[in-house]
Amino acid sequence: WEKTQVQLEYNFSAAQNRINLDFGERKSPAFHLINLRIAQSIAHKRNTFQLAFAVENLFNLRYHDHLDIGYVPRMGRNFSFTFGYILR
């Protein structure tokens, strides 16, 4: 496990009820997001490679930030896999 990295991330946005109707703002509900990332470093000869996997918006929450243009929802649950080479 010494070459493994785990990141659990929690984001919270409070409800926005103080709005300016002159600018077309609308009230926004609060939301909670959880993201998870895991990376593993692999040494091979004199090189180091890194494999990483991530899940963002783990619970597939439908949300938008208060000042998003047009109140278009943000991305739902998404996965990413990366392979990297670490220069020394």
A tleap script that builds the chain and sets N, CA, C and O, in Angstrom:
source leaprc.protein.ff14SB
mol = sequence {
  NTRP GLU LYS THR GLN VAL GLN LEU GLU TYR
  ASN PHE SER ALA ALA GLN ASN ARG ILE ASN
  LEU ASP PHE GLY GLU ARG LYS SER PRO ALA
  PHE HIE LEU ILE ASN LEU ARG ILE ALA GLN
  SER ILE ALA HIE LYS ARG ASN THR PHE GLN
  LEU ALA PHE ALA VAL GLU ASN LEU PHE ASN
  LEU ARG TYR HIE ASP HIE LEU ASP ILE GLY
  TYR VAL PRO ARG MET GLY ARG ASN PHE SER
  PHE THR PHE GLY TYR ILE LEU CARG
}
set mol.1.N position { 0.808 -1.211 0.000 }
set mol.1.CA position { 0.000 0.000 0.000 }
set mol.1.C position { 0.843 1.263 0.000 }
set mol.1.O position { 0.299 2.354 -0.170 }
set mol.2.N position { 2.158 1.153 0.186 }
set mol.2.CA position { 2.978 2.350 0.310 }
set mol.2.C position { 3.037 3.182 -0.973 }
set mol.2.O position { 3.379 4.364 -0.923 }
set mol.3.N position { 2.712 2.586 -2.113 }
set mol.3.CA position { 2.723 3.330 -3.372 }
set mol.3.C position { 1.308 3.595 -3.887 }
set mol.3.O position { 1.109 3.908 -5.061 }
set mol.4.N position { 0.346 3.464 -3.001 }
set mol.4.CA position { -1.050 3.702 -3.355 }
set mol.4.C position { -1.519 5.008 -2.723 }
set mol.4.O position { -1.217 5.294 -1.565 }
set mol.5.N position { -2.249 5.781 -3.486 }
set mol.5.CA position { -2.814 7.038 -2.995 }
set mol.5.C position { -4.329 6.944 -3.104 }
set mol.5.O position { -4.858 6.530 -4.136 }
set mol.6.N position { -5.019 7.323 -2.050 }
set mol.6.CA position { -6.480 7.329 -2.050 }
set mol.6.C position { -6.933 8.716 -1.625 }
set mol.6.O position { -6.446 9.272 -0.641 }
set mol.7.N position { -7.871 9.260 -2.380 }
set mol.7.CA position { -8.392 10.589 -2.055 }
set mol.7.C position { -9.910 10.514 -2.048 }
set mol.7.O position { -10.524 10.157 -3.054 }
set mol.8.N position { -10.508 10.844 -0.929 }
set mol.8.CA position { -11.951 10.951 -0.818 }
set mol.8.C position { -12.250 12.428 -0.623 }
set mol.8.O position { -11.743 13.048 0.312 }
set mol.9.N position { -13.060 12.989 -1.489 }
set mol.9.CA position { -13.293 14.435 -1.483 }
set mol.9.C position { -14.783 14.710 -1.276 }
set mol.9.O position { -15.636 14.075 -1.896 }
set mol.10.N position { -15.076 15.660 -0.402 }
set mol.10.CA position { -16.453 16.037 -0.107 }
set mol.10.C position { -16.620 17.525 -0.409 }
set mol.10.O position { -15.861 18.353 0.094 }
set mol.11.N position { -17.609 17.858 -1.225 }
set mol.11.CA position { -17.909 19.260 -1.558 }
set mol.11.C position { -19.329 19.570 -1.115 }
set mol.11.O position { -20.249 18.782 -1.335 }
set mol.12.N position { -19.492 20.721 -0.492 }
set mol.12.CA position { -20.808 21.152 -0.031 }
set mol.12.C position { -21.065 22.558 -0.521 }
set mol.12.O position { -20.177 23.410 -0.500 }
set mol.13.N position { -22.283 22.794 -0.962 }
set mol.13.CA position { -22.701 24.147 -1.324 }
set mol.13.C position { -24.011 24.427 -0.610 }
set mol.13.O position { -24.972 23.669 -0.743 }
set mol.14.N position { -24.050 25.510 0.142 }
set mol.14.CA position { -25.254 25.879 0.881 }
set mol.14.C position { -26.321 26.406 -0.071 }
set mol.14.O position { -26.017 26.855 -1.177 }
set mol.15.N position { -27.549 26.346 0.364 }
set mol.15.CA position { -28.655 26.891 -0.430 }
set mol.15.C position { -28.466 28.394 -0.590 }
set mol.15.O position { -27.998 29.073 0.323 }
set mol.16.N position { -28.831 28.896 -1.745 }
set mol.16.CA position { -28.738 30.342 -2.004 }
set mol.16.C position { -30.164 30.878 -2.119 }
set mol.16.O position { -30.864 30.642 -3.104 }
set mol.17.N position { -30.567 31.602 -1.085 }
set mol.17.CA position { -31.916 32.165 -1.064 }
set mol.17.C position { -31.920 33.686 -1.161 }
set mol.17.O position { -32.972 34.292 -1.363 }
set mol.18.N position { -30.752 34.304 -1.019 }
set mol.18.CA position { -30.647 35.758 -1.174 }
set mol.18.C position { -30.297 36.033 -2.630 }
set mol.18.O position { -29.143 35.897 -3.035 }
set mol.19.N position { -31.273 36.412 -3.394 }
set mol.19.CA position { -31.098 36.544 -4.838 }
set mol.19.C position { -31.451 37.950 -5.295 }
set mol.19.O position { -32.088 38.712 -4.568 }
set mol.20.N position { -31.031 38.280 -6.501 }
set mol.20.CA position { -31.350 39.565 -7.115 }
set mol.20.C position { -32.226 39.289 -8.343 }
set mol.20.O position { -31.738 38.842 -9.381 }
set mol.21.N position { -33.505 39.558 -8.204 }
set mol.21.CA position { -34.438 39.307 -9.301 }
set mol.21.C position { -34.151 40.177 -10.515 }
set mol.21.O position { -34.481 39.797 -11.639 }
set mol.22.N position { -33.530 41.360 -10.302 }
set mol.22.CA position { -33.197 42.245 -11.422 }
set mol.22.C position { -32.211 41.594 -12.390 }
set mol.22.O position { -32.174 41.946 -13.569 }
set mol.23.N position { -31.412 40.646 -11.895 }
set mol.23.CA position { -30.441 39.949 -12.734 }
set mol.23.C position { -30.922 38.561 -13.150 }
set mol.23.O position { -30.155 37.784 -13.719 }
set mol.24.N position { -32.180 38.248 -12.870 }
set mol.24.CA position { -32.741 36.964 -13.275 }
set mol.24.C position { -32.282 35.787 -12.443 }
set mol.24.O position { -32.383 34.642 -12.886 }
set mol.25.N position { -31.779 36.044 -11.245 }
set mol.25.CA position { -31.328 34.950 -10.398 }
set mol.25.C position { -32.516 34.189 -9.825 }
set mol.25.O position { -33.593 34.746 -9.610 }
set mol.26.N position { -32.288 32.897 -9.585 }
set mol.26.CA position { -33.285 32.044 -8.941 }
set mol.26.C position { -32.664 31.398 -7.711 }
set mol.26.O position { -31.444 31.270 -7.610 }
set mol.27.N position { -33.512 30.996 -6.788 }
set mol.27.CA position { -33.018 30.301 -5.607 }
set mol.27.C position { -32.389 28.981 -6.022 }
set mol.27.O position { -32.810 28.356 -6.995 }
set mol.28.N position { -31.362 28.562 -5.262 }
set mol.28.CA position { -30.662 27.308 -5.546 }
set mol.28.C position { -30.649 26.454 -4.289 }
set mol.28.O position { -30.378 26.959 -3.199 }
set mol.29.N position { -30.940 25.170 -4.427 }
set mol.29.CA position { -30.869 24.293 -3.250 }
set mol.29.C position { -29.423 23.941 -2.892 }
set mol.29.O position { -28.516 24.075 -3.714 }
set mol.30.N position { -29.231 23.500 -1.677 }
set mol.30.CA position { -27.921 23.017 -1.230 }
set mol.30.C position { -27.616 21.690 -1.922 }
set mol.30.O position { -28.525 20.984 -2.359 }
set mol.31.N position { -26.328 21.360 -2.015 }
set mol.31.CA position { -25.960 20.043 -2.530 }
set mol.31.C position { -24.673 19.567 -1.882 }
set mol.31.O position { -23.861 20.357 -1.402 }
set mol.32.N position { -24.512 18.243 -1.882 }
set mol.32.CA position { -23.341 17.566 -1.324 }
set mol.32.C position { -22.796 16.632 -2.401 }
set mol.32.O position { -23.544 15.830 -2.960 }
set mol.33.N position { -21.512 16.727 -2.692 }
set mol.33.CA position { -20.887 15.863 -3.687 }
set mol.33.C position { -19.764 15.057 -3.040 }
set mol.33.O position { -19.080 15.533 -2.134 }
set mol.34.N position { -19.589 13.835 -3.519 }
set mol.34.CA position { -18.476 12.999 -3.066 }
set mol.34.C position { -17.732 12.499 -4.294 }
set mol.34.O position { -18.337 11.970 -5.226 }
set mol.35.N position { -16.416 12.670 -4.289 }
set mol.35.CA position { -15.538 12.198 -5.356 }
set mol.35.C position { -14.534 11.224 -4.741 }
set mol.35.O position { -14.127 11.383 -3.590 }
set mol.36.N position { -14.143 10.225 -5.513 }
set mol.36.CA position { -13.178 9.237 -5.041 }
set mol.36.C position { -12.109 9.045 -6.108 }
set mol.36.O position { -12.423 8.860 -7.283 }
set mol.37.N position { -10.835 9.089 -5.692 }
set mol.37.CA position { -9.717 8.884 -6.614 }
set mol.37.C position { -8.727 7.906 -5.984 }
set mol.37.O position { -8.430 7.977 -4.792 }
set mol.38.N position { -8.228 6.993 -6.814 }
set mol.38.CA position { -7.241 6.011 -6.361 }
set mol.38.C position { -6.126 5.949 -7.400 }
set mol.38.O position { -6.396 5.858 -8.598 }
set mol.39.N position { -4.872 5.997 -6.944 }
set mol.39.CA position { -3.719 5.934 -7.854 }
set mol.39.C position { -2.707 4.936 -7.302 }
set mol.39.O position { -2.534 4.801 -6.091 }
set mol.40.N position { -2.052 4.251 -8.214 }
set mol.40.CA position { -1.026 3.271 -7.846 }
set mol.40.C position { 0.223 3.544 -8.671 }
set mol.40.O position { 0.162 3.598 -9.900 }
set mol.41.N position { 1.350 3.715 -7.999 }
set mol.41.CA position { 2.632 3.896 -8.680 }
set mol.41.C position { 3.280 2.534 -8.874 }
set mol.41.O position { 3.256 1.688 -7.980 }
set mol.42.N position { 3.860 2.333 -10.055 }
set mol.42.CA position { 4.492 1.066 -10.389 }
set mol.42.C position { 5.909 1.342 -10.876 }
set mol.42.O position { 6.100 2.039 -11.871 }
set mol.43.N position { 6.897 0.800 -10.182 }
set mol.43.CA position { 8.296 0.971 -10.583 }
set mol.43.C position { 8.682 -0.156 -11.526 }
set mol.43.O position { 8.402 -1.327 -11.268 }
set mol.44.N position { 9.327 0.215 -12.622 }
set mol.44.CA position { 9.815 -0.768 -13.597 }
set mol.44.C position { 11.192 -0.311 -14.059 }
set mol.44.O position { 11.322 0.692 -14.760 }
set mol.45.N position { 12.208 -1.050 -13.660 }
set mol.45.CA position { 13.598 -0.669 -13.928 }
set mol.45.C position { 13.842 0.723 -13.366 }
set mol.45.O position { 13.688 0.922 -12.161 }
set mol.46.N position { 14.217 1.691 -14.192 }
set mol.46.CA position { 14.471 3.054 -13.700 }
set mol.46.C position { 13.285 3.973 -13.934 }
set mol.46.O position { 13.401 5.182 -13.737 }
set mol.47.N position { 12.163 3.439 -14.344 }
set mol.47.CA position { 10.981 4.247 -14.661 }
set mol.47.C position { 9.894 4.048 -13.614 }
set mol.47.O position { 9.845 3.024 -12.933 }
set mol.48.N position { 9.041 5.031 -13.501 }
set mol.48.CA position { 7.874 4.922 -12.625 }
set mol.48.C position { 6.636 5.289 -13.434 }
set mol.48.O position { 6.590 6.327 -14.095 }
set mol.49.N position { 5.654 4.434 -13.369 }
set mol.49.CA position { 4.383 4.653 -14.045 }
set mol.49.C position { 3.301 4.800 -12.986 }
set mol.49.O position { 3.446 4.328 -11.859 }
set mol.50.N position { 2.233 5.453 -13.363 }
set mol.50.CA position { 1.135 5.609 -12.415 }
set mol.50.C position { -0.187 5.296 -13.105 }
set mol.50.O position { -0.492 5.845 -14.164 }
set mol.51.N position { -0.964 4.411 -12.495 }
set mol.51.CA position { -2.315 4.103 -12.936 }
set mol.51.C position { -3.274 4.776 -11.961 }
set mol.51.O position { -3.096 4.689 -10.746 }
set mol.52.N position { -4.286 5.445 -12.494 }
set mol.52.CA position { -5.225 6.145 -11.616 }
set mol.52.C position { -6.655 5.929 -12.102 }
set mol.52.O position { -6.918 5.833 -13.301 }
set mol.53.N position { -7.550 5.856 -11.156 }
set mol.53.CA position { -8.967 5.687 -11.435 }
set mol.53.C position { -9.727 6.678 -10.566 }
set mol.53.O position { -9.381 6.877 -9.401 }
set mol.54.N position { -10.758 7.300 -11.125 }
set mol.54.CA position { -11.536 8.271 -10.366 }
set mol.54.C position { -13.017 8.128 -10.675 }
set mol.54.O position { -13.413 7.787 -11.789 }
set mol.55.N position { -13.821 8.399 -9.657 }
set mol.55.CA position { -15.270 8.499 -9.815 }
set mol.55.C position { -15.654 9.839 -9.225 }
set mol.55.O position { -15.442 10.083 -8.037 }
set mol.56.N position { -16.216 10.705 -10.044 }
set mol.56.CA position { -16.671 12.003 -9.563 }
set mol.56.C position { -18.183 12.021 -9.547 }
set mol.56.O position { -18.828 11.399 -10.392 }
set mol.57.N position { -18.754 12.738 -8.582 }
set mol.57.CA position { -20.200 12.759 -8.351 }
set mol.57.C position { -20.662 11.307 -8.143 }
set mol.57.O position { -21.517 10.798 -8.867 }
set mol.58.N position { -20.080 10.676 -7.152 }
set mol.58.CA position { -20.264 9.255 -6.885 }
set mol.58.C position { -21.726 8.818 -6.835 }
set mol.58.O position { -22.057 7.725 -7.294 }
set mol.59.N position { -22.600 9.651 -6.286 }
set mol.59.CA position { -24.005 9.282 -6.128 }
set mol.59.C position { -24.899 9.836 -7.237 }
set mol.59.O position { -26.124 9.833 -7.119 }
set mol.60.N position { -24.268 10.314 -8.322 }
set mol.60.CA position { -24.989 10.776 -9.512 }
set mol.60.C position { -26.043 11.839 -9.188 }
set mol.60.O position { -27.179 11.765 -9.656 }
set mol.61.N position { -25.655 12.809 -8.394 }
set mol.61.CA position { -26.550 13.879 -7.969 }
set mol.61.C position { -26.795 14.870 -9.101 }
set mol.61.O position { -25.859 15.265 -9.796 }
set mol.62.N position { -28.040 15.269 -9.289 }
set mol.62.CA position { -28.365 16.323 -10.255 }
set mol.62.C position { -28.265 17.656 -9.503 }
set mol.62.O position { -28.992 17.886 -8.536 }
set mol.63.N position { -27.362 18.528 -9.955 }
set mol.63.CA position { -27.127 19.790 -9.256 }
set mol.63.C position { -26.608 20.839 -10.230 }
set mol.63.O position { -26.210 20.525 -11.352 }
set mol.64.N position { -26.621 22.074 -9.786 }
set mol.64.CA position { -25.948 23.164 -10.505 }
set mol.64.C position { -25.487 24.181 -9.488 }
set mol.64.O position { -26.111 24.350 -8.441 }
set mol.65.N position { -24.392 24.858 -9.792 }
set mol.65.CA position { -23.925 25.948 -8.939 }
set mol.65.C position { -24.842 27.132 -9.136 }
set mol.65.O position { -25.437 27.300 -10.200 }
set mol.66.N position { -24.952 27.943 -8.118 }
set mol.66.CA position { -25.910 29.048 -8.145 }
set mol.66.C position { -25.714 29.982 -9.336 }
set mol.66.O position { -26.697 30.400 -9.948 }
set mol.67.N position { -24.492 30.316 -9.676 }
set mol.67.CA position { -24.269 31.293 -10.747 }
set mol.67.C position { -23.989 30.656 -12.109 }
set mol.67.O position { -23.508 31.337 -13.015 }
set mol.68.N position { -24.281 29.364 -12.270 }
set mol.68.CA position { -24.144 28.741 -13.590 }
set mol.68.C position { -25.100 29.408 -14.571 }
set mol.68.O position { -26.257 29.671 -14.242 }
set mol.69.N position { -24.618 29.675 -15.755 }
set mol.69.CA position { -25.435 30.337 -16.770 }
set mol.69.C position { -26.532 29.392 -17.236 }
set mol.69.O position { -26.258 28.253 -17.614 }
set mol.70.N position { -27.779 29.866 -17.208 }
set mol.70.CA position { -28.902 29.088 -17.705 }
set mol.70.C position { -29.327 27.944 -16.807 }
set mol.70.O position { -30.202 27.165 -17.183 }
set mol.71.N position { -28.733 27.822 -15.633 }
set mol.71.CA position { -29.079 26.756 -14.691 }
set mol.71.C position { -29.000 25.372 -15.333 }
set mol.71.O position { -29.799 24.488 -15.021 }
set mol.72.N position { -28.043 25.194 -16.219 }
set mol.72.CA position { -27.819 23.900 -16.851 }
set mol.72.C position { -27.175 22.978 -15.815 }
set mol.72.O position { -26.187 23.364 -15.190 }
set mol.73.N position { -27.705 21.785 -15.620 }
set mol.73.CA position { -27.131 20.885 -14.615 }
set mol.73.C position { -25.680 20.533 -14.930 }
set mol.73.O position { -25.282 20.449 -16.092 }
set mol.74.N position { -24.905 20.333 -13.880 }
set mol.74.CA position { -23.530 19.884 -14.018 }
set mol.74.C position { -23.501 18.401 -14.378 }
set mol.74.O position { -24.526 17.719 -14.357 }
set mol.75.N position { -22.312 17.921 -14.706 }
set mol.75.CA position { -22.151 16.535 -15.127 }
set mol.75.C position { -22.540 15.575 -14.003 }
set mol.75.O position { -22.241 15.818 -12.834 }
set mol.76.N position { -23.203 14.494 -14.369 }
set mol.76.CA position { -23.546 13.453 -13.411 }
set mol.76.C position { -22.329 12.607 -13.088 }
set mol.76.O position { -21.193 13.044 -13.274 }
set mol.77.N position { -22.563 11.411 -12.609 }
set mol.77.CA position { -21.459 10.521 -12.253 }
set mol.77.C position { -20.578 10.297 -13.477 }
set mol.77.O position { -21.075 10.045 -14.575 }
set mol.78.N position { -19.286 10.391 -13.279 }
set mol.78.CA position { -18.372 10.123 -14.384 }
set mol.78.C position { -17.129 9.414 -13.861 }
set mol.78.O position { -16.710 9.588 -12.717 }
set mol.79.N position { -16.567 8.615 -14.744 }
set mol.79.CA position { -15.409 7.795 -14.415 }
set mol.79.C position { -14.237 8.221 -15.284 }
set mol.79.O position { -14.422 8.630 -16.431 }
set mol.80.N position { -13.043 8.127 -14.743 }
set mol.80.CA position { -11.858 8.379 -15.556 }
set mol.80.C position { -10.765 7.384 -15.156 }
set mol.80.O position { -10.652 6.974 -14.000 }
set mol.81.N position { -9.984 7.023 -16.139 }
set mol.81.CA position { -8.852 6.127 -15.940 }
set mol.81.C position { -7.672 6.763 -16.636 }
set mol.81.O position { -7.774 7.132 -17.806 }
set mol.82.N position { -6.559 6.900 -15.950 }
set mol.82.CA position { -5.385 7.512 -16.562 }
set mol.82.C position { -4.149 6.647 -16.345 }
set mol.82.O position { -4.040 5.906 -15.368 }
set mol.83.N position { -3.242 6.769 -17.276 }
set mol.83.CA position { -1.962 6.098 -17.198 }
set mol.83.C position { -0.908 7.177 -17.404 }
set mol.83.O position { -0.951 7.908 -18.394 }
set mol.84.N position { 0.035 7.281 -16.476 }
set mol.84.CA position { 1.030 8.336 -16.579 }
set mol.84.C position { 2.449 7.818 -16.365 }
set mol.84.O position { 2.670 6.745 -15.804 }
set mol.85.N position { 3.384 8.609 -16.826 }
set mol.85.CA position { 4.807 8.333 -16.675 }
set mol.85.C position { 5.377 9.443 -15.823 }
set mol.85.O position { 5.177 10.618 -16.131 }
set mol.86.N position { 6.074 9.108 -14.773 }
set mol.86.CA position { 6.630 10.098 -13.864 }
set mol.86.C position { 8.089 10.336 -14.220 }
set mol.86.O position { 8.900 9.413 -14.148 }
set mol.87.N position { 8.438 11.573 -14.608 }
set mol.87.CA position { 9.813 11.923 -14.952 }
set mol.87.C position { 10.645 12.100 -13.678 }
set mol.87.O position { 10.157 12.591 -12.660 }
set mol.88.N position { 11.891 11.695 -13.764 }
set mol.88.CA position { 12.800 11.889 -12.628 }
set mol.88.C position { 13.946 12.746 -13.042 }
set mol.88.O position { 14.828 13.031 -12.232 }
savepdb mol mol.pdb
quit
